Amino acid sequence: MSIKSLFPQATLILVALGGSVSACRSESSEATKDAAPIAPKSTLDVDLNDPNLAFVWVDKEGNFQTTTDRNEIPDGSKDPVRILGLSEGNIDPSRVIVTNLAAGGDKAKARTMSRDEWESQGKALRQARVDAARPRPVQREEVQEGALSAIIYGASWCKPCHMAEEYLKMKGVRVTMKDIEEEPGANAEMRQKLSSAGLSGASIPVLDVGGTILVGFSTSAVDRALERALKK
């Protein structure tokens, strides 16, 4: 298998390095003229035992993996699989060659797919993973009024403390505010909870949401804590 057959533009690059611009253009025209483009909807017969082939598949996390042994590809990732190393004609850079390996066997029918569509195979799985990890906002109707409680350790001048109070009350949570500057024992109580949770208290508010200790106010962190509390 020649370099030119694998990479029709390779000759162009070599000539550009060692020859004139006019020769470069001439070679480019000749390569384009001699190559037989693969039509977008055409299929190719592929010998899967060809040692020059490599296979790119998408794992369950949405990451692209490459192997020269198609038997390493898990069953759920065999369609589509991108094939590298085929030498049949020119391939539009905006397209890739793919096949379905789910049927097994040593032969396969390959086709072209737009590069954007191929890359979206992994992107969709990665986005699904991100969406699954993102905390679902707990709705007020899911929380029986006063069934969940939270303690906010803060100070009167602390704006995030009041934002946390408003957010928790909006969710139907019973909130107790403790001013660590004014209330005896509040600061010591807060630090005891931080120590038990293995956290440091460099800032306020410190929240105790159903037993989950949080430093600072984040709606997503509060939602996660509420979701855990609802499952108890």
N, C-alpha and C positions, 0 to 999 in steps of 0.2 A: 504494500500500500504506500503510495508516494505522498510526500508532503503536499504536493499540488492538489492531489485528489481530495485530501482531507481539508485543506485550507486553500481555497481558490485564490485568496488574496495574498498568499505567502510570496508568490513569485513577484507580485507587485512591490512588496516591501523590499525584497532582496535587490531588485533592479534599482529601486529608489536609492538604496544605499551605495550601489557601485556603478550606476550608469547615469545617463542624462534624463532630464524630465520628459523629453519627447519619447525616449525608449520606454519609460515608465508608463506613459499613456498608451503607447502601442501595445505593451504587454497586457495592460488592464483590459483593453478592448478585445484582444485575442482570447483572454481567459473567459470573459463574459460571453463571447461568441461561441466558444467551444463547450462551455458548461451547459448541462441540461437542468434547468431549474425544476425543483420539485413543486408541483402544483399543490395549492393549499388543501384540496380535497382528495388528492390521490393517496393511494396506499402503497406500502413497500413490503415485500416479503423479506423477513429478517431471519438469518440463521443465528439463534441465540447462543450457539456454541462458539461463535467467532471470538477468538482471544483478544481482538482489538476493541471489543465493546466494553463500555462501562454503563452502569445504570444509576440513575438518580431517582430517589423516592422520597416521599414526605412522611416523616414519622408522626406519631400521634400528638406530639407537641407542636407540630407545624414547622419543624426544622427540616431542611433538605439534607439528605444523606447520600453518599456515593459509594458504590461497591462494584467490583468486577465479578462478583459471584451472586447471580440473581436469586439463588436459594436462600440468601441471607435476608431477603426482603420479607417482612411479615405479611400474612395473608390480607390484612386490612389495608395494606399500602401498595397493592399490586396494580391498581388502576386509578389514574394513569401513572406510568413510569417513563421517565425521559431516557432516551438512548443516546449515548455519546459514542463517537468513533465510526459512524457510518460514512461511506465515501460516495454515495450515489448523488452526483450532481451538486448544484448550488443550493444552499438553503438561505432563504431570506433571513437576515439577522433578527427580524421581528417575530420569527417563528422558531419552534423547536420540534424535534421528532419524539413522539411518545407512542407507547403501546400498552396493551392490557396483558399482564402476565398471569392473571388469575386462572386462566384455563390450563396452564402448565404446558409441557411439551418443549421441543427444541426449536420450533418454528413459531413465528408470530407475524401478525400484520401490524405494520407501523403506519402512523399518519402524522401530519403536522398539526400543531396547535399554536395559537398565538402566544408569544412569550408572556404577555400580560395575563392571559388566562392561566398559563402554567404557574406563574408566580403567585397568582391568587389562591392556588390550592393550599399553599402553606400559610398565606396571610390570613385566610378564613379560619384556619385552626388556631393560629396564634391569637387572633382576636377573640375567638370563643374561649380560649384559656384565660385571657385577661378579663373578659366579661364574667366568667365564673368566679374569678378571684375577687372581683369588685364587690364590696359589701352591698347587700340589698337594703335600701332605706326602709327602716321599720315604720309602718304606718300607724297612725294614732289608734285606729280601730282595732289593731292587733293587741294593744295594751289596755287591759282593763284598768279603768281609772284608779290610780293609787296602788295598783298591784305591784308595780316596780318602784323601787326607791333609789335615790342617788344622793350622795353627799358631795358638796363642792367646797373645797378648802381654798379660800381666796382672801380678797380684801375689797373694801368699798370702792377703791379707785381703779380696780382691775376690770377693764372693759371685757376681755375674753371670759372672765368669770361670769359676768352678767349675760353674755351671749350664750354661754353654756347653759345657764339657768333657763333662759327663754327657750332654747332648743329642746331641752329635756321636758319642760312643762308642755310644750307644744305636742310632744309625743305621749302625753298623759302620764308622765313619771312624777312621783312625789319627790320634791327636791328640798333638801335641807342645806342652807348656806351656813358655813362656819368661817368667820373672820379670824384669820390666824394672828392678826395684830391686836385684836380687841378682846377675843374670847379666851379666857384662861383654859389651858389644856388643848386648844385646837391645834396649835403648831406641833406640840408633842405627839398628838394623836395622828396627825398627818404624816409626820416623820416615821412613826412606828409602822404605818401601813406601807409607806414607801420602802422601808427596810425589809419588811416581810415579802414584798413583791420583787426585791432585788433592783429597785430603781433609786435614782438620785433625784432630789427635789430642788433643782436649780431655778425653777420658775413656777408660777401659778397661772391658772388654776391647777389644782390636783383634784381629780374626780374619782370617786368610788361609785361605779355604776354596777349595781348588783353584784358587788364583790370583785369586779375588775378595776384595777387601779390604772388611771391614765394621767399622764403629765401633759398639760396643755389641752387646748380645746380643738378637736377635729371632728366634724360631723361624721365622717366615715368611721373613725375610731369609736365614736359613741354608738353608731349604728351596729358595729360589730359586737360591742359590749352588750347592747340591748338584745341583740339576736341570741347571744349566748345565755343571757339571763332568762329569756323566754323559753329556752329549751330545758331549763333546770326543773 
